[in-house]
């Protein structure tokens, strides 16, 4: 059966259509590919076992993931490396598979290779961009229609799919199409304030293993996280394998004149975006099968973001070198690399900013349609959330260049206190402290920062105002909220009424004195917490006995330390509050909290 195929060219976004089936003797195999694989000529008229290029030997296991038989229909997203000499796969390809199953007894035509009671197959689309949202809709319909024929010898529907997709996805892909397969609302709703911690870990180029089921949700969370860095989703050409390195080809510093067209794309380019998170030494595989586990332990792989439904991966954490396990079912993070805990702990500005975002998502949450806010408003939508995170990233980049231009980097490197709250006199000179100095110093050692710093104009801070989107005058509520959050993170039900009442007294007398004393106060708070405490997100899996002993000892030590700390600091609180009441009687001097309900 010969079919007329649309000719491919550089503007075609669809690379290939494949079928993967489960064979009783071979396991998952590729049975169909259009256009033909290397060393194969002519179009197929029947399904048959195809020999794959070595680079794609694991493809069948990507398309039919572990546990696929547990659902009537599921989707998997994955990346494939280039195949040298094959024009179809010149760069990383982005795969989406729709797998289904049907009882053998329901088939109208049974070929000799069908010996099991259930027939399981996946239809796969390989694209040049991760356009999974719109592809998913078409792929689901066609796969269901093919199965409903109950005759897998009829392949015409696959040829029609190839032609239809090639005519539909032709030419440049806009942002709305690219982001259709992500859901920032569900990401924030699941991980709450830890969403920002995930973003900071991504920027640090750490080894992140996402775990959970079903596969589609597992993959979607990873793409949603990746999309928080402006422009990154459409620049994943080196993500298919750690040895790929094309990001520096023809790259030069972008000059300010590019802004003359007034487009958002030009602004992002001028700001040095996207950041080179996935290039040589990095690996991104939204769903990774056991057949690729060696890639995680390879000396070539310095960082990765991968997803699995198989616990074997984190049971062999020493081999796979996992830094953080991200559980998409529980919305928790487990730090195997405990040194990262202090690096990514959110600052006061981080907490305040994220809590406002989480509140918006919670207030507009629609259980019937998690992807859209109640009443379909802009507030709380994916566009709203993307704009907020874009603001965070741009402000961060601007603040770094501002510090460089004003010769502040040496001073910043010497600053060993990552959580110091700057006084009003210094605040305008150091916009970076609100991002966390320990995290910043770690980020400055990454490949993506070095590349960004090398190719980005120092004057970008004149276009985007430096600072933190959650910064501002630190209010009484912020101090209360920070202490409350840290106690809550440790799951300690400590009565904070005395300290809350003490802090609240300052409201009637103004906050100026509190502002002058807050640096010393917060240094004390952070010295206490950094001395031996561990955030709940940092728990590393151990045996039950060891975990119980550690928790008991830590709780006892923390209660003891907290008691002595509050006793010691109560004198300082009292002194600050007395000075505030005696020196400041005007309500105009008080500071308004951004989030009055945070405590």
N, C-alpha and C positions, 0 to 999 in steps of 0.2 A: 504494500500500500504506500505509494509515493504521495507526499503532501507538498504543496507549494508553501515555502517558508519565506518569511520576510527576511531580507538581508540585514545582517548586523553591521553597525558602524559605530564610531566613537561616541555618538550621541544616544545610543541605545542603552538603557539602564538595566535591561534583563540579559543575563549571561547564558543561563541554561535552565532546562527543566529536566528533572530526574525522577525515577521511581526506585524506591528501596523496599525490598520485601524480605520477609523472614523465611529462610530456607531450612528445611528439616535437617540437612546435612552440613551446610556451610554457615548457618546463622544468618545475620543480616547481610544482604548483598545488594549491589546496584544492578537493576534489571533493565533500565532504560535511561538514555541520555540524549538530549536534543539541545544543541547540535551534537554530533557524534564526538565521543572522547578521542584523544590522540590515538593514532594507529587503528582507528575504526572508520570504515568508509560506508557511505550510504545511510539512509534513514531506516530505522527498525520497523519491522512489521509484527514482531512478536517480542514478548518479554524473555530475556535470557540473562544469564550471569555474565557481567562485563568485568574485564580486568581494568583496575584503576591505576592511575599514575601513583608512584610511590608517595608523593606529597599528600595524596588524598586517601591513603589506605584506611584511615579511621572514619571516613565519611559515612559508611552505613550505620555506625554506632552513634553518630551524631543525629541522624535522621530518625532512628528508632531508639529513643533513650530508654534507660532502665525504668521499669515500671510502666511502660507505655500500654501494656495490656490491661492496666487497672482502670482505664478510662475508655469510653466509646470514641472520644476524640480529644486530641491534645496537640499542642504546637511546640516546636523547639526552634530556638534561634541559635545560630552558630556562625563561626568564621572559618574560611578555608584559605590557605596560603596560595600564592601564584604557582602555576605549573609552567616551568621554562619551555619555551618553544610553542606554546599553545596560545593562540591569539585570544581565545575566550577567557583565559585566566591570567592576564598580565599583572594583576595586582590582587590584593586581598578581596575575596568575594564574600558576600553576606547571604547566608542561607536561612531559609525558613521552611520547615517541614510540617505538614499536616498528616498525622497518622491516625488510621482508623482500623477496625477489624470487623470481620463478618464470619458467621458460622459457615463451614464448608458445605453443609447440607442445603444452604440457601442459594448456592451458586447454580446458575443455569448451565455453565460450561466449566468442567473440571479438567485441568491439564494434568499430565502425569506427575509433575513435580509437586502437586498438592497432596500431601499425605497426612497433614494434621487436621484436627477438628475445627481449628480456627485459622483463618487467613488474615495475616496482618501485613499492611503495606503503608508506605508514606509517599506522598507526592511532595517533591522538593522544588523550590524556586531559588536560584542563585542570582543575586543582583549585585550591581556595582556600588550601590549605596544601601544603608540599612533602612529601607522603606517598608518596614514590616507591617505598619498599621494598614495601609491600603492594600498591600499584597495579601494580608491575612484574610480579608473579606472575600476576595476573589478565589483564593486558594481553598477556603472552606467550602464554598459553593461547588467548585469543580470536583474536589475530592469526593464530596458526598454524592454528586451526580455520577461519577465513575463507579463508585461502589454500588449505587442503586441500579446500575445496569446489570449487576451480578454476572458480568462476563469480562474478565480482565484481558481477553484476547482483542477486545475492541480498543484501539489506541487513538482513534481519531480525535477524541476529546482532549487528549494531551497535546496534539499538534495545534488544535484550535486555541488551547490555553496559551501556548507559546506565542502564537501570532497575535492574540489579543493583548497579552501583556506587553509585547514589544511595541505595539501601536499606541498603547495607553501611556506607558512610562518611557517617553522619548524626550530627550532634551533635558535642560536643567531642572533640578528638583528644588522646589521652594521650601522654606523652613516649616510651614504649616504641614506639608506632606511628610517631611522628615520626622517631625515631632508627633505625628499621629499615633505612633506605636508606643508612646511613653505616657506615664500618668504621674505627674508630680504630686497631685493631691493624695493618691494612694501611698506614695513614698513617704510623704510627711505624716500622713495619718498613722502609718504603721510604725515609723521610727521616731516620730515626735522630734524633740530637740537633737536627738542623735543623728539626724539628717546632716546637720552641719559638721558633726564629727566625721561622718563618712566622706564628706567633701574634702575635709582637711587631710584625711588619710589618703584619698585619691591624689591630692596635690603632692603628698610626700612620696608618691610612687611606692607604696607598700604592697605587700602580698595579701590580697583580700580574697577569701573564699566564701562565696554566698552558698547557703544551704537551705533547701526547702522543697516543697512540692505543692502544686503541680509545676511542671517544667516551664510553662508559659509565664506564670507569675514570677518565677525565679529569674527568668531572663528579662522580663519587663522592668523589674526593680533595678537591675544593673544598667540598662539603657537609660532609665530615668535619672539615675545618679550621674551617669556620664554626660547627659544633656545639660546638667547644671553649669558646666563650663562652656561658655558661649563658643559656638563654632566647632566643637570637638566632634560631634556626631558625624559631620560630613568630612572629617579629616582622620579617618581610622585606617588609612591605606597601609599602615605598617603594623596593624594590630593582629594580623593573622598568624604571625610566627615571630619569635624573639630575634631572629637574625635579620629581619627586614629593616632597611634603613634608607628611606627615600625623602625624609622630611626636609633635609637641608638643600635639596636640589633647587638651584636658582633662587635661593632665599637671600634677601637683602633687607636692610633697614627701611622701614616704611616712613616716608617723609610726610610732614603736615599738609602738604599740598593735596594729598589724596582726599582730604576732608572737604574739598571744594564742591564735590557733588552732593554733599549733605546727606548721604545715605548711611543707614545703620551699619551696613556691611563695611563701609570705609572706616567708620569709627572703630569698629572692633579690630580691623586690621591695624590701624594706627596704634591701638592700645596693645598690640603684640599678641592678639588672639588668633587662633586657638593656641593654648599651651600644649607643648609636645609631651603629653602624658604617655602615649603609646608609640614608641619608636624602638630603635635597636635596644635589645635587652628586656623589652616589655612584651606582655602577652595578654590579650583580652579574648576570652572564650565564654560567652554567656551560658552555654551548656557544655561541660567537658566530660567525656566518657572515661572509663578506667584505662582505655587504650592510649590516652594522652597523659597519664599521670607522670610518666617519666619526664615530660616537658617541664613540669613544675620543679623538679629536682635538678634539672640541667644547669650546668655552670653558666650557660648562655642566658638563662632567665633570671634577671635581677629583680623584676617586679611583675605582678600580674593581678588581674581581676577575672575570676572564673566562677562558674556556678555548677553545683552538683546536687543530685538527689541521693547520692551514695555516701554513707557515713565512713566508708573505708578511707576516704581522703583525709579526714581530720583525725582518724585513729592512727594514721601514719604521719602525724604532723612534723616529726623530725625530718622525714624524707621530703615532704612537700614544702617545708620551710614556711608554713603559714604564719603570718603576723597577726591577723585578726579573722575570726570566724563570724560571719554575718548571718544570723538566723532569720530568714524572711517569714517564718511561721510565727515566731514569738516576738520579733522586732527587737532582738537583743544583740549585743556585740560581746564577743569573748576574746580577750587579748591574750594571745599566746606570747607575744613579745611585750612583756609588761613595761618595758622602758617607754613605750609609746603612750602610756596612760597620761603621764604628766605633760607630754608634748601636745596632745590634742584636747586636753581638758578645756572646756569653754570658759572664756573670760566673762566678766560681768556684762560687757557690751554684747558679747555673743549670746549669752543667755537671754538678755532682754530682747534682742532682735528676734531670736528664734521663738521665744515664748509668744510674741505677738503674732508671728506667722502661724504657729500651731493653733493659737486661739481662733484665728480667722478660719482655718481649715475645719476645726471642730465645730465652730458656730454655723458653718455653711454645709456641713456634711449631709449627704443624701444617701441613705442606706439603699435606696432603690436604684441609684445610679451614682456609684462612688466617683466616677470620672468628672461629674459636673456638680457645681454648687447648687444649693436650694435656689429656686427662682431663676436659675441660669444667669446669675450676675457675674460681672467681671471680678468683683471682690471674691477672692478664694478660688478663682479659676486657675487652670494651668498657666494661662498667659500671665496672670497676676503673679503667681509664684515664680515663674521664670524671670519676670522682670525684677523681682526682689533679689533673687540670687545673682542675677546679672549685675545688679547694683553693688552687691557685696564684692564680687570678683573685681569689677572695675575700680571700686574704691580702694581695695587692697593694692592693686597694681599701681594706682596713682599715688598712694601713700608711700610706697617703696621708692618710687622715683623722686618724690618730694624730699625724702630723707637723704637720698644720694646727692641731689643738687645742693642741698644745704649742709653738706659735709657732716652728716650726723651718724653715718654708718659705724664709724669706729667707736663712738660712744655707745651705740646700741649693742655692738658686739661685746663690749665690756660689761654691759648691764646683765647681772646674773639673776635679777628678780623678774620673773616672767609675768607676775600678776600685780605689779605695783600700779596703784591708781595715781596718775600724775596730778600734781597740783595745778591750779588754774594758770599759774605763771608759766608752767612748762607744757601745758596741754597742747597749745597751738603749735609747738615746735616738734612734738613727737606724736604723730598720728598712728604709729605702729603698735603702741603698747596695748591698745584695745583688741588687737588680734592675737595676743599671746606671744611674748618674746621667745620662749622656748620653741614654740612651733615655727615661728618665723626663721629662727636660726637653722632649724632642721630643713625647712623648705629651701633656704638659700643654698643648701648643699646638693639639691636635686638637679637632675639633667634638665628638666623642663624650666626651672628657674634660670639656669645658666644660659640656655638658648634664648629665653625671653629677654633676659637682661642684655644679651649681646646684640639683639636685633631690634630693640625698642628705643624710641626717642625718649630722652630724659625729660622732655617738656610735656609729657602727656598729662601731668597733674594740672596744667593750665586748661585742659579741656574737660577733664573729670575732676571734681573737687576731691582732694584727699580727705581721709578720715574713715571712720567706721559708721555704717548706716544705723547702728544701734547705739552710737555714743552720744554724749551730751552730759549735762550736769548730773552727777551721781546723786540720786535722791535717797532719802531715808528708806523708802520701800526697796530700793535696789540692794542696800546693805542687808536689810532684813531678808530679802529674797535669796541672796547668795548664801547666807548661813543656813536658811531653811532648806534650800535645794541640796546643799552638801550633806546635811543631816539626813534628808530623805533618800539621797542616793545610797547612803550607807544603811538605809532601812532601820534607823534608830528612832524610836518614838520618844524623843526628848522633849520635855516641856519648855517651849521657848517664850512663855508668857512674860517672865521677868525681863528678859532682854528686849522683847518687843515693846513693853511698856516704857522701858528706859529710853529706847530710841524714839518713841512716839512723842516724848516730852519736848524734843527739840523742835517739833513742828510749830509749836506756838511761839517759840522764840526766834525762829529763823534757822536756816541751815548753813549759814556762813561758817560758824565755828565747827560744825560737823565737817564741812568741806575742808577746812584747814587741818583737821585732825584725821581725816579719812585715810590718808596715805599711811600714816603710822598704824592706824587701826587695821587696815587691810593687810599690811605687811605681817602683822601679828596673826591675823586669821590664816593667811596663806602659809606662814611658817608652821603653824599648828597642823594644818591639813596636809601640807607637803612632807611633814616629818615622817608620817608613817601610815597615813590613810590611803585607801584604794577605792576609786569610784566603782560603783556597782557594775558599770559596763566593762570593767577590766578583769572580771573573774575569768581565770584560766581553768579549764577542766582538769580536775584531779580526782583522786579516789574520794569516796564519800567520807571515810574516816578522817583523812587528812584535811578535807575541806571543813568538816565540823570542828576539828581541833583549831584550825587556823581562824575560823570565824569566831569561835568562843574566845580565844586569846585576844583577837583584835578588838572584839566588842568590849571586853574587860578593860583593855588598855585605853580605848577611845573614851569610855565613860570616865575613867580616871583622869585622863588628860583633859577632857572637856570640862570636868569639874574644876580642875586647877586653873585651866585657861580662863574660864568665865570669871572665876574669883579674882584672878590677876587683872583681867581686863575691865572688870566692873569699876575699879577705881578710875581708870582712864575714861570710861564712859561717863562716870559721874562728873569728873572734872570738865570734860568737854561740854556736857549738857548744862552745868552750872554757868560756865562762861557764856554759853549761847543765850541762856535766859537773861543774864545780867547785862550783856552787851548788845543784844539784838532784840528790840521790841517791835520792830516794824514788820507786818506781814509781807511786805514787798520783798523782804530778804529771803523768804522761804522758797524752797525748790519744789516744783510740781513733779510728782512721779509720773512716768510715762505709762506705767501699768499699775493702777491703784489696787487691782485685785490679785496681784501676783503672790502676795504673802498669804 
